[in-house]
Amino acid sequence: MSIRLLPDYLVNQIAAGEVVEHGASVVKEVIENALDAGADQIIIDVVDGGRTSINIVDNGSGMDKEDLAHCIMRHATSKLPDDNLMRINFMGFRGEALPSIASVSDMTIDTCNGTDSNGWHLDCNTGDIKPSDWQSGTRVRVQNLFAKTPARLKFLRTDRAEMMAVLDVVKRLAMARSDVGFVLNNKWHFPKDQPLMERIIAVMGEDVRNRMHVVDVTSGSLSGMRLMGYISDPTLRRASSVDQYLFVNGRPVKDKVLVGALRAAYMDVMHAREFPLCALYLTLPPENVDVNVSPTKNDVHFLEPTHVRSFIIKALRDVLSKTMVETDANNITDSKISFTGPLVSRPRFSSYTKFVHQPDNRQKSLFETYVNQKPIIETKSDDIQKQDDVFESQPLGRVIGQVANKYIIAATSDSLVIVDQHAAHERITYEKMRKHLIKVQPLLTPIVVHLRTEDISAVLMIVDDLRDSGLVIDSFGDDTIAIFEKPSDWDMDWSAVLHDIADEVRAYGHSSILKEKLHLKLANHACHHSVRAGQKLNYEQMDALLRDIERTEHGGECNHGRPVYKFIPLNQIDGWFERA
């Protein structure tokens, strides 16, 4: 069988199979061209999820007659002025989108560059160009999508599902460029020059207001990385990753390294089956990231993925650690007490109440309390002022009492505070164990695990990360890995673990398997060795619990992601009782 060259129309249809999957792909590619043309207002109209028609109008620079003729030729592009694929600063650059769309639909383009005396109209079916009265910018009209390739047409989903995919694309591009205005079907409006936080609320929903935390971290190394944006409070999560918006050098991406780093940052504050919300913008030198990976341009390859991942995890964890004591409205409350008298008799003490874990009821009680001063029973104004001074630096307020042996009630100057005693002590216990419990057991006889050569190389790539989790390994011949030290009291199938780690490293460039196993072990231990719901506490124990959680990293949520405390503003309580 002799080799022949495929005709151009068939080549374009094959290329379209990679670039144009459905109507949302058309919307994405045309909007990206509009952004590259400098548009700051884009109007999109989609009928039947894109199956019947897609109409996109922008106010960009437009094209002259010659450029209009070239725009539907394969690999013709106005980008890459120096032909350097390692310095791509445009949304599009491959020159495949418009010819691919034209090959599977009926497409027309109207455009004007503002300098010609008239606009131009292109019929992509015939290639005919003629003058038009189009005055500025560009309009791309796509009709009868996949009518020329009926086999592709039957793979489209319902119109509703296709429309949701279009909306997702518009949202992601709107998040990428909050300075640009977008209107979709005259129903979804994203105004031009909208503040980023307002754009996030418009895209994600009103429930994110005041529950997102600012991220702005620059790499201290010479890599020139910067991570900006917002991440959600750990108590704000979704059942899927639908509200995770990730960008690299302004380009929306769905990158495994970034997704893995986000998951790792929230590992000990959110359940594995729940997803945080984010709008994160990573910038780094163009030569350190390859965006020429796939025709859709959704994937990227980093030159140093491990370095990128570590930078993001540390940046996000630093931000999360600063969200220790917050109200539901994300405002730190003034902790100074302004009561005219104590609500209950309460002791005043200067020493620290120490938590002591006792695994057996036959031993001492759960708390061992050291109190150096006698309780203050009197309610004299001087004593009240002294108490106010003592508690002035306590963001969770002054203990009032306990409800149902489950919740600690406290008060600040402007809020009532309700603390889940089990969730609070669970977080305290977890953090203490996480920082101090990992013990390494040197092995007299190394554990030898047989792996394929490529698996050995993969595991050795993250040898430092494994050491941080207590696993010390090294190569032991051409096809084996030797474990010289391991986390003590960890009995598991190390061969299976290393195989899984190798698979994950080869797929994503990193592995969090061992850290996840450690997290689960510590989380389960903390859960079973903490104050229980239903356990009666005395005042000293309740106060010590609040003071401890104030000093604890991620103190606002337990290690399963549940909230530890809630603030009820006094003005809200006033409203309940119809007080002005």
C-alpha positions in Angstrom: 0.0 0.0 0.0 1.6 3.3 -1.1 1.8 6.4 1.1 -0.2 9.4 0.0 -0.8 12.9 1.3 -4.1 13.5 2.9 -6.3 16.3 1.4 -6.3 19.6 3.3 -10.0 19.3 4.3 -9.4 15.9 5.9 -6.2 17.2 7.6 -8.3 20.0 9.1 -11.0 17.7 10.3 -8.4 15.4 11.9 -6.9 18.5 13.7 -10.4 19.6 14.7 -10.8 16.3 16.6 -8.1 17.5 18.9 -9.0 21.2 19.1 -12.8 21.2 18.8 -14.5 18.7 21.1 -17.8 20.6 21.5 -19.3 24.0 21.5 -17.4 25.1 24.6 -14.1 24.5 22.7 -15.2 26.9 20.0 -16.1 29.5 22.6 -12.7 29.1 24.3 -10.6 29.4 21.2 -12.4 32.4 19.7 -12.4 34.3 23.1 -8.7 33.6 23.5 -8.1 35.1 20.0 -10.2 38.1 21.1 -8.1 38.6 24.2 -4.9 38.4 22.2 -6.3 41.1 19.9 -6.6 43.4 22.9 -10.4 43.2 23.4 -11.8 44.5 26.7 -15.4 43.7 26.0 -16.6 40.3 24.6 -20.2 39.3 24.0 -21.1 35.7 23.5 -24.4 34.3 22.3 -24.9 30.5 22.2 -28.0 28.6 20.9 -28.7 25.0 21.8 -25.4 24.6 23.6 -23.5 25.6 20.5 -25.0 23.0 18.3 -27.1 25.5 16.3 -25.1 28.7 16.5 -22.3 30.5 18.4 -21.9 34.2 17.9 -18.9 36.0 19.5 -18.3 39.8 19.1 -15.3 41.6 20.5 -13.9 45.2 20.3 -10.3 44.1 19.7 -7.9 45.4 17.0 -9.6 43.5 14.2 -8.0 42.4 10.9 -7.3 43.8 7.5 -8.2 41.9 4.3 -4.9 40.0 4.0 -4.9 38.9 7.6 -8.5 37.8 7.3 -7.5 35.5 4.4 -4.7 34.0 6.3 -6.6 33.4 9.6 -8.2 30.2 8.4 -5.0 28.7 7.0 -3.4 26.1 9.3 -0.6 27.2 11.4 -1.0 30.8 10.4 -0.7 33.1 13.4 -0.1 36.7 14.4 1.7 35.5 17.6 5.3 34.2 18.1 7.0 37.2 16.6 10.5 35.7 17.3 9.4 32.0 16.7 10.4 31.1 20.2 8.1 28.4 21.6 9.8 28.8 25.0 8.6 32.4 25.4 4.9 32.3 24.8 3.0 35.3 26.1 -0.2 34.8 24.2 -3.4 32.8 24.9 -3.2 31.3 21.4 -0.2 30.6 19.2 -0.6 27.3 17.3 -2.7 28.7 14.4 -5.0 25.6 14.5 -8.3 26.9 16.1 -10.0 28.8 13.3 -9.2 26.4 10.4 -10.3 23.5 12.7 -13.6 25.2 13.5 -14.2 26.1 9.9 -13.6 22.5 8.8 -16.5 21.2 11.0 -19.0 24.0 10.8 -20.4 26.9 8.7 -18.3 29.8 9.9 -18.3 33.5 8.8 -16.1 36.3 10.1 -16.7 40.0 10.1 -13.9 42.3 11.0 -12.5 45.8 10.8 -9.1 47.1 11.9 -10.2 50.7 12.2 -7.8 51.9 9.4 -9.4 50.5 6.3 -12.3 52.5 4.9 -14.6 49.6 5.4 -14.9 46.2 7.2 -14.5 42.8 5.6 -16.7 39.7 5.5 -15.2 36.1 5.1 -17.3 33.1 4.2 -15.1 30.2 5.4 -16.9 27.6 3.3 -15.9 29.3 0.0 -13.0 31.5 1.1 -14.7 34.5 -0.5 -13.9 37.9 1.1 -16.0 41.0 0.4 -16.4 44.4 1.9 -18.9 44.8 4.7 -20.3 47.6 6.9 -18.7 46.1 10.0 -17.1 49.1 11.8 -14.7 47.8 14.5 -13.5 44.7 16.2 -14.4 41.2 15.1 -17.5 39.0 15.0 -17.1 35.2 14.6 -20.3 33.3 13.7 -20.3 29.5 13.9 -23.4 27.6 12.7 -24.3 24.0 12.3 -21.5 22.7 14.4 -20.3 19.2 13.3 -22.8 19.2 10.4 -19.9 18.3 8.1 -18.8 15.4 10.4 -22.1 13.7 11.5 -20.1 11.0 13.4 -18.9 13.7 15.8 -22.3 15.3 16.1 -23.8 12.2 17.8 -21.2 12.4 20.6 -22.5 15.8 21.8 -24.4 15.7 25.1 -27.7 17.3 25.8 -28.1 21.0 25.1 -28.2 21.7 28.8 -24.9 19.9 29.5 -23.2 21.6 26.5 -24.4 25.0 27.8 -23.0 24.3 31.2 -19.6 23.5 29.6 -19.8 26.8 27.7 -20.5 28.6 30.9 -17.6 27.0 32.6 -15.2 28.1 29.8 -16.5 31.7 30.0 -16.2 31.7 33.8 -12.6 30.5 33.6 -11.6 33.1 31.1 -13.5 35.8 33.0 -11.5 34.8 36.1 -8.3 35.0 34.0 -9.0 38.5 33.0 -11.1 40.5 35.5 -10.2 43.7 33.5 -12.3 42.4 30.5 -16.1 42.5 30.4 -18.0 39.3 29.4 -21.6 38.9 28.6 -23.0 35.4 27.9 -26.5 35.1 26.3 -27.4 38.4 28.0 -27.8 36.4 31.2 -24.4 36.1 32.7 -22.7 39.5 33.1 -19.1 40.2 34.2 -18.4 43.9 34.1 -15.2 45.3 32.7 -12.5 46.3 35.3 -14.4 44.4 38.0 -12.3 44.0 41.2 -11.0 40.4 41.4 -12.9 39.6 44.6 -16.1 40.8 43.1 -15.4 38.7 40.0 -14.8 35.7 42.2 -18.1 36.2 44.0 -19.9 36.6 40.7 -18.4 33.3 39.5 -18.5 31.2 42.6 -21.5 32.6 44.5 -22.3 34.9 47.3 -21.4 32.4 50.0 -17.7 33.1 49.3 -17.9 36.7 50.4 -15.6 37.3 53.4 -14.6 33.7 53.5 -11.7 33.8 51.1 -8.1 34.5 52.1 -5.6 36.6 50.2 -2.5 34.8 48.8 0.5 36.9 47.6 3.8 35.1 48.0 7.0 35.5 46.0 9.6 32.8 45.8 12.8 33.7 47.6 14.9 31.8 45.1 16.1 32.9 41.7 13.2 31.1 40.0 11.1 34.3 39.9 7.8 32.6 40.9 4.9 34.5 42.4 1.6 33.1 43.6 -1.3 35.4 44.0 -5.1 35.1 44.4 -7.5 33.8 47.0 -8.2 30.5 48.8 -11.2 29.5 50.8 -11.5 29.1 54.5 -11.3 25.4 55.3 -14.9 25.3 56.4 -16.0 26.5 52.9 -15.7 23.6 50.5 -17.5 22.0 47.6 -18.3 18.4 46.7 -16.2 18.7 43.5 -13.4 20.7 42.1 -15.8 22.9 40.1 -14.7 26.1 41.9 -11.0 25.6 41.7 -9.6 28.1 39.2 -5.9 27.8 38.4 -3.8 30.0 36.1 -0.3 29.9 34.9 1.0 33.1 33.4 -2.5 34.2 32.9 -3.6 31.0 31.2 -6.4 28.9 32.7 -5.0 25.4 33.2 -6.0 22.1 34.8 -2.6 21.0 35.9 -1.8 17.9 38.0 1.0 19.6 39.8 -1.1 22.6 40.9 -4.1 20.4 41.8 -1.8 18.1 43.8 -0.3 21.0 45.7 -3.7 22.4 46.5 -4.8 19.1 47.9 -1.7 18.7 49.9 -2.0 22.1 51.5 -5.5 21.4 52.7 -4.7 17.7 53.7 -5.0 18.1 57.4 -7.9 20.6 57.5 -10.3 19.1 55.0 -11.7 15.7 54.2 -10.2 14.0 51.2 -13.6 13.8 49.5 -14.1 17.6 49.8 -12.6 20.3 47.8 -11.5 23.9 48.7 -12.3 26.9 46.5 -9.6 28.9 45.0 -8.5 31.4 42.4 -4.7 31.1 42.2 -2.5 32.9 39.7 1.1 31.5 39.3 3.5 33.6 37.4 7.0 32.4 36.5 9.5 33.0 33.6 8.0 31.6 30.4 11.1 29.5 29.7 10.4 27.6 33.0 7.0 26.3 31.7 6.0 24.6 28.5 2.5 25.5 27.4 3.0 23.8 24.0 1.8 20.4 25.3 -1.6 19.9 23.8 -3.7 21.5 21.1 -6.3 22.6 23.8 -3.5 24.3 25.8 -5.1 23.2 29.1 -2.0 21.3 30.2 1.4 22.7 31.0 4.8 21.1 31.9 7.0 22.8 34.5 10.8 22.7 34.2 11.0 22.0 38.0 7.6 20.6 39.0 8.8 19.5 42.5 10.1 23.0 43.2 6.8 24.5 42.0 4.8 22.1 44.1 6.8 22.8 47.3 6.5 26.5 46.8 2.7 26.4 46.4 2.2 24.1 49.4 4.3 26.2 51.7 2.6 29.4 50.5 -0.9 28.1 51.0 -0.1 26.5 54.4 1.4 29.8 55.6 -1.8 31.6 54.6 -4.0 28.9 56.2 -2.0 29.0 59.4 -2.9 32.7 59.8 -6.6 32.1 59.8 -6.5 30.8 63.4 -9.2 32.8 65.2 -11.9 34.4 62.9 -15.5 35.1 63.0 -17.9 33.6 60.5 -17.5 36.9 58.7 -13.8 36.5 58.6 -13.3 39.4 61.0 -11.2 39.1 64.1 -13.3 40.2 67.0 -12.1 42.5 69.7 -11.4 40.3 72.7 -11.7 42.9 75.4 -14.6 42.1 77.8 -17.0 44.9 78.7 -19.3 43.1 81.1 -20.5 45.1 84.2 -20.1 42.0 86.3 -19.2 38.3 85.9 -21.9 36.1 84.6 -20.8 33.2 86.8 -18.3 32.8 89.5 -15.0 32.0 87.8 -11.5 31.4 89.0 -8.6 33.6 88.0 -5.3 32.0 87.6 -1.9 32.7 86.1 -0.6 29.2 85.4 -1.2 27.0 82.4 -3.7 24.1 82.5 -2.0 21.1 81.0 -3.7 18.4 79.0 -2.5 14.9 79.7 -3.5 12.0 77.6 -4.4 8.9 79.7 -5.3 5.9 77.6 -6.8 4.0 80.5 -9.6 5.0 82.8 -7.8 3.4 85.7 -5.2 6.1 85.5 -5.5 9.8 86.2 -8.3 11.9 84.7 -7.8 13.4 81.3 -6.7 16.8 82.7 -4.0 17.6 85.2 -4.7 21.1 86.4 -2.3 23.4 88.1 -3.9 26.4 89.8 -1.7 28.8 91.7 -4.4 31.2 92.8 -7.7 30.9 94.5 -10.9 31.6 92.6 -12.3 35.2 92.7 -15.9 35.0 93.9 -16.4 38.7 94.6 -17.8 41.0 91.9 -16.1 44.3 92.9 -15.4 46.6 90.1 -11.6 46.4 90.7 -11.7 42.6 90.4 -13.8 42.9 87.2 -11.2 45.3 85.7 -8.4 42.9 86.7 -10.3 40.1 85.0 -10.7 42.2 81.9 -7.0 42.9 81.8 -6.2 39.2 82.1 -8.5 38.2 79.3 -7.9 41.2 77.0 -5.6 39.2 74.7 -8.0 36.2 74.4 -9.6 36.2 70.9 -12.0 33.4 71.9 -13.2 35.3 74.9 -14.0 34.5 78.5 -15.6 31.2 79.4 -19.2 31.3 80.6 -20.0 27.6 80.8 -20.8 24.4 79.1 -23.9 23.2 77.2 -25.0 19.6 77.0 -21.4 18.6 77.9 -20.5 19.2 74.3 -20.1 22.9 73.7 -18.1 25.5 75.6 -19.8 28.9 75.7 -17.6 32.0 75.9 -18.0 35.7 75.3 -16.1 38.6 73.8 -17.0 42.3 73.9 -19.3 41.9 70.9 -20.0 38.3 70.3 -21.1 35.0 71.9 -18.7 32.2 71.1 -19.6 28.5 70.9 -16.8 26.0 70.8 -17.0 22.3 70.0 -14.9 20.8 72.7 -14.1 17.6 70.9 -13.2 19.3 67.6 -11.0 21.8 69.5 -9.1 19.2 71.5 -8.8 17.0 68.4 -7.0 19.7 66.5 -4.8 20.5 69.5 -3.8 16.8 69.9 -3.3 16.4 66.1 -1.0 19.3 65.8 1.1 18.3 68.8 1.4 14.8 67.5 2.2 16.0 63.9 5.1 18.1 65.2 6.5 15.7 67.8 5.2 12.1 67.2 7.0 11.0 64.1 9.7 8.7 65.4 12.1 7.0 63.1 13.1 3.4 63.7 16.6 2.4 62.3 16.5 -1.2 61.0 19.3 -3.6 61.8 18.4 -5.5 58.6 17.2 -3.3 55.8 13.9 -4.1 54.1 14.6 -4.9 50.5 11.9 -4.2 47.9 12.2 -5.2 44.2 11.1 -2.6 41.7 11.5 -2.0 38.0 14.3 0.2 36.9 12.0 3.1 36.0 10.2 2.7 39.3 13.4 3.0 41.3 14.3 6.2 39.4 10.9 7.6 40.2 11.1 6.8 43.9 14.6 8.2 44.2 13.3 11.5 42.8 11.5 12.2 46.0 13.9 10.7 48.5 14.0 13.9 50.5 10.2 14.1 50.8 10.1 10.5 52.0 12.8 11.2 54.6 10.6 14.1 56.0 7.9 11.4 56.6 10.4 9.1 58.4 11.3 6.8 55.5 15.0 6.6 54.7 15.7 4.7 51.5 18.5 4.2 48.9 19.1 2.1 45.8 20.3 -1.4 46.6 21.4 -2.8 43.2 19.9 -2.4 39.8 16.4 -3.6 40.7 16.0 -3.1 44.4 15.4 -0.4 46.9 16.5 -0.7 50.5 14.6 0.8 53.5 17.1 1.6 56.2 14.8 3.6 58.5 11.0 3.7 58.7 8.4 5.4 60.9 8.2 3.4 64.1 5.2 1.3 64.8 4.2 1.4 61.1 3.4 -2.2 60.0 2.5 -2.1 56.3 3.3 -3.7 53.0 6.3 -1.5 52.1 6.6 -3.2 48.7 3.0 -2.2 47.8 3.6 1.3 49.2 6.7 1.9 47.1 5.0 0.6 44.0 2.2 3.0 44.6 4.6 5.9 45.2 6.5 5.1 42.0 3.2 5.1 40.0 2.2 8.5 41.4 5.6 10.1 40.8 5.6 8.8 37.2 2.1 10.2 36.7 2.3 13.5 38.5 6.0 14.2 39.3 5.4 13.9 43.0 3.7 11.6 45.6 1.7 12.4 48.7 0.8 8.8 49.5 3.1 8.5 52.6 2.1 11.9 54.0 -1.6 10.9 53.5 -1.1 7.7 55.4 0.7 9.6 58.2 -2.1 12.1 58.3 -4.8 9.4 58.5 -2.9 7.7 61.3 -2.5 10.9 63.3 -6.0 12.0 62.6 -7.5 8.7 63.8 -5.3 8.7 66.9 -6.2 12.3 67.7 -9.9 11.6 67.3 -9.9 8.6 69.7 -7.7 10.3 72.3 -9.3 13.7 72.7 -12.1 15.1 74.9 -15.3 13.5 74.0 -18.7 15.1 73.3 -20.7 14.5 76.4 -17.7 14.8 78.8 -18.2 17.3 81.6 -15.4 19.8 82.0 -14.7 22.2 84.8 -13.9 25.9 84.3 -10.1 25.5 84.3 -10.3 22.7 81.7 -12.6 24.8 79.5 -10.5 27.9 79.8 -7.3 25.9 79.1 -8.9 24.4 76.0 -9.8 27.8 74.6 -6.3 29.2 75.3 -4.7 26.2 73.7 -6.8 26.4 70.5 -5.9 30.1 70.2 -2.3 29.1 70.0 -2.8 26.1 67.7 -2.1 26.2 64.0 -5.4 25.7 61.9 -7.3 26.2 65.2 -10.5 27.2 63.4 -11.2 23.6 62.2 -10.6 20.1 63.3 -8.4 17.8 61.1 -11.6 16.6 59.4 -12.4 20.1 58.3 -15.3 20.6 60.7 -15.5 24.1 62.4 -14.1 24.3 65.9 -16.0 27.5 66.9 -18.7 29.9 65.8 -19.2 33.6 66.6 -22.7 35.0 67.1 -22.5 38.8 67.0 -24.4 40.5 69.9 -26.2 42.8 67.4 -27.6 39.6 65.8 -28.8 38.5 69.2 -30.3 42.0 69.8 -32.2 41.4 66.6 -33.7 38.2 67.9 -35.1 40.1 70.9 -36.2 43.1 68.8 -33.7 45.5 70.5 -32.7 48.6 68.5 
